[in-house]
Amino acid sequence: MSIGLGIALIAIGAILVYALDITVDWIDIDMVGYILMGAGVVVVLLGIVLLARRRRSVATTHTQVDPASGERITRSEQSTPEI
């Protein structure tokens, strides 16, 4: 979701800078557009970093039969591999 938000911010900022030719006395529309594009780039980069750091867990189940008692023993392990 963060990558999509970043792309949307970049698109809105580009529209404000390059497509609109509006002059407002109390705000610089071009500067707002550049700020939105910069924020969009930061959000996209953070989204990519967080996506790369996402940890995946692995669940392993071992089932054995105890030779002495004949009972079935089930052992479950869950681990998070290092990236």
Buried (B, 14 or more C-beta within 10 A) or exposed (E): EBBEBBBEBBEBBBEBBEEEEEEEEEEEBBEBBBBBBEBBBEBBEEBEEEEEEEEEEEEEEEEEEEEEEEEEEEEEEEEEEEE
